[in-house]
Amino acid sequence: MSLNLEQYVSEFSAQNINGEHLLQLDGSKLKALGMTSSQDRAIIKKKLKEMKASLEKARKAQEKMEKQREKLRKKEQEQLQRKSKKTDKSSPDATEGTNEQ
């Protein structure tokens, strides 16, 4: 509707074309849905291309964020392990000193 192609809304709805299906449409599938105007198909295909690019960009940003979180989590885990090793090393020394006395 935002592309001024509301004449196709009823057919898209009747065919249960949702966002996921919409991204899979190509020129021949659009034509099969009753979109006979090549200009209308071109408008839809251009918008779909923009949407796919936007989705890919968002997916890559999400992956990057997840990698950063994983890296931070590993770093925190390494710090905890180092602290644990330090306390393990200092703990036997302290008990050895008291045993000797």
C-alpha positions as YAML, in Angstrom:
chain: A
units: angstrom
residues:
- id: 1
  name: MET
  ca: [0.00, 0.00, 0.00]
- id: 2
  name: SER
  ca: [2.88, 2.39, 0.76]
- id: 3
  name: LEU
  ca: [4.06, 1.85, -2.82]
- id: 4
  name: ASN
  ca: [0.60, 2.78, -4.17]
- id: 5
  name: LEU
  ca: [0.01, -0.77, -5.30]
- id: 6
  name: GLU
  ca: [-3.04, -1.45, -3.16]
- id: 7
  name: GLN
  ca: [-4.81, -3.11, -6.09]
- id: 8
  name: TYR
  ca: [-2.69, -6.21, -5.38]
- id: 9
  name: VAL
  ca: [-3.36, -6.41, -1.65]
- id: 10
  name: SER
  ca: [-6.39, -8.68, -1.95]
- id: 11
  name: GLU
  ca: [-4.56, -11.19, -4.18]
- id: 12
  name: PHE
  ca: [-1.49, -11.20, -1.93]
- id: 13
  name: SER
  ca: [-3.74, -11.74, 1.08]
- id: 14
  name: ALA
  ca: [-5.71, -14.49, -0.67]
- id: 15
  name: GLN
  ca: [-2.43, -16.28, -1.46]
- id: 16
  name: ASN
  ca: [-1.22, -15.84, 2.14]
- id: 17
  name: ILE
  ca: [1.83, -13.86, 1.05]
- id: 18
  name: ASN
  ca: [3.53, -12.79, 4.27]
- id: 19
  name: GLY
  ca: [6.89, -11.12, 4.77]
- id: 20
  name: GLU
  ca: [8.87, -14.33, 4.44]
- id: 21
  name: HIS
  ca: [7.04, -15.34, 1.26]
- id: 22
  name: LEU
  ca: [7.30, -11.83, -0.11]
- id: 23
  name: LEU
  ca: [11.09, -11.97, -0.01]
- id: 24
  name: GLN
  ca: [11.01, -15.14, -2.14]
- id: 25
  name: LEU
  ca: [9.02, -13.58, -4.98]
- id: 26
  name: ASP
  ca: [10.59, -12.92, -8.35]
- id: 27
  name: GLY
  ca: [9.18, -11.45, -11.54]
- id: 28
  name: SER
  ca: [7.47, -14.63, -12.72]
- id: 29
  name: LYS
  ca: [5.87, -15.27, -9.33]
- id: 30
  name: LEU
  ca: [4.64, -11.69, -9.19]
- id: 31
  name: LYS
  ca: [3.16, -12.10, -12.65]
- id: 32
  name: ALA
  ca: [1.45, -15.31, -11.51]
- id: 33
  name: LEU
  ca: [-0.08, -13.32, -8.63]
- id: 34
  name: GLY
  ca: [-1.78, -11.09, -11.20]
- id: 35
  name: MET
  ca: [0.78, -8.31, -11.33]
- id: 36
  name: THR
  ca: [0.66, -7.79, -15.09]
- id: 37
  name: SER
  ca: [2.27, -4.36, -15.16]
- id: 38
  name: SER
  ca: [6.03, -4.59, -15.67]
- id: 39
  name: GLN
  ca: [6.38, -1.21, -13.94]
- id: 40
  name: ASP
  ca: [4.58, -2.50, -10.86]
- id: 41
  name: ARG
  ca: [6.76, -5.60, -10.81]
- id: 42
  name: ALA
  ca: [9.87, -3.44, -11.14]
- id: 43
  name: ILE
  ca: [8.74, -1.32, -8.17]
- id: 44
  name: ILE
  ca: [8.15, -4.41, -6.03]
- id: 45
  name: LYS
  ca: [11.43, -6.05, -7.07]
- id: 46
  name: LYS
  ca: [13.37, -2.87, -6.26]
- id: 47
  name: LYS
  ca: [11.74, -2.64, -2.84]
- id: 48
  name: LEU
  ca: [12.37, -6.34, -2.19]
- id: 49
  name: LYS
  ca: [16.02, -5.86, -3.08]
- id: 50
  name: GLU
  ca: [16.24, -2.97, -0.60]
- id: 51
  name: MET
  ca: [14.52, -5.05, 2.07]
- id: 52
  name: LYS
  ca: [16.86, -7.99, 1.52]
- id: 53
  name: ALA
  ca: [19.89, -5.71, 1.77]
- id: 54
  name: SER
  ca: [18.51, -4.20, 4.95]
- id: 55
  name: LEU
  ca: [17.85, -7.64, 6.44]
- id: 56
  name: GLU
  ca: [21.35, -8.80, 5.53]
- id: 57
  name: LYS
  ca: [22.84, -5.71, 7.13]
- id: 58
  name: ALA
  ca: [20.83, -6.31, 10.30]
- id: 59
  name: ARG
  ca: [21.84, -9.98, 10.34]
- id: 60
  name: LYS
  ca: [25.52, -9.09, 10.03]
- id: 61
  name: ALA
  ca: [25.20, -6.50, 12.80]
- id: 62
  name: GLN
  ca: [23.54, -9.12, 15.01]
- id: 63
  name: GLU
  ca: [26.32, -11.62, 14.29]
- id: 64
  name: LYS
  ca: [28.95, -8.99, 15.07]
- id: 65
  name: MET
  ca: [27.26, -8.17, 18.36]
- id: 66
  name: GLU
  ca: [27.05, -11.85, 19.29]
- id: 67
  name: LYS
  ca: [30.76, -12.31, 18.52]
- id: 68
  name: GLN
  ca: [31.60, -9.31, 20.70]
- id: 69
  name: ARG
  ca: [29.51, -10.73, 23.55]
- id: 70
  name: GLU
  ca: [31.21, -14.10, 23.19]
- id: 71
  name: LYS
  ca: [34.63, -12.48, 23.17]
- id: 72
  name: LEU
  ca: [33.78, -10.48, 26.30]
- id: 73
  name: ARG
  ca: [32.39, -13.60, 27.99]
- id: 74
  name: LYS
  ca: [35.59, -15.52, 27.24]
- id: 75
  name: LYS
  ca: [37.70, -12.65, 28.53]
- id: 76
  name: GLU
  ca: [35.72, -12.53, 31.77]
- id: 77
  name: GLN
  ca: [36.00, -16.29, 32.12]
- id: 78
  name: GLU
  ca: [39.79, -16.11, 31.64]
- id: 79
  name: GLN
  ca: [40.03, -13.40, 34.29]
- id: 80
  name: LEU
  ca: [38.05, -15.54, 36.72]
- id: 81
  name: GLN
  ca: [40.33, -18.50, 36.00]
- id: 82
  name: ARG
  ca: [43.43, -16.36, 36.62]
- id: 83
  name: LYS
  ca: [41.99, -15.12, 39.92]
- id: 84
  name: SER
  ca: [41.15, -18.68, 40.88]
- id: 85
  name: LYS
  ca: [44.70, -19.82, 40.11]
- id: 86
  name: LYS
  ca: [46.14, -16.95, 42.16]
- id: 87
  name: THR
  ca: [44.02, -17.86, 45.17]
- id: 88
  name: ASP
  ca: [44.91, -21.53, 44.71]
- id: 89
  name: LYS
  ca: [48.62, -20.68, 44.71]
- id: 90
  name: SER
  ca: [48.40, -18.37, 47.71]
- id: 91
  name: SER
  ca: [46.24, -20.78, 49.66]
- id: 92
  name: PRO
  ca: [48.77, -23.65, 49.95]
- id: 93
  name: ASP
  ca: [51.56, -21.21, 50.88]
- id: 94
  name: ALA
  ca: [49.49, -19.84, 53.69]
- id: 95
  name: THR
  ca: [48.69, -23.32, 55.04]
- id: 96
  name: GLU
  ca: [52.30, -24.46, 54.68]
- id: 97
  name: GLY
  ca: [53.44, -21.50, 56.77]
- id: 98
  name: THR
  ca: [51.05, -22.38, 59.57]
- id: 99
  name: ASN
  ca: [51.98, -26.05, 59.43]
- id: 100
  name: GLU
  ca: [55.66, -25.23, 59.81]
- id: 101
  name: GLN
  ca: [55.07, -23.08, 62.87]
...
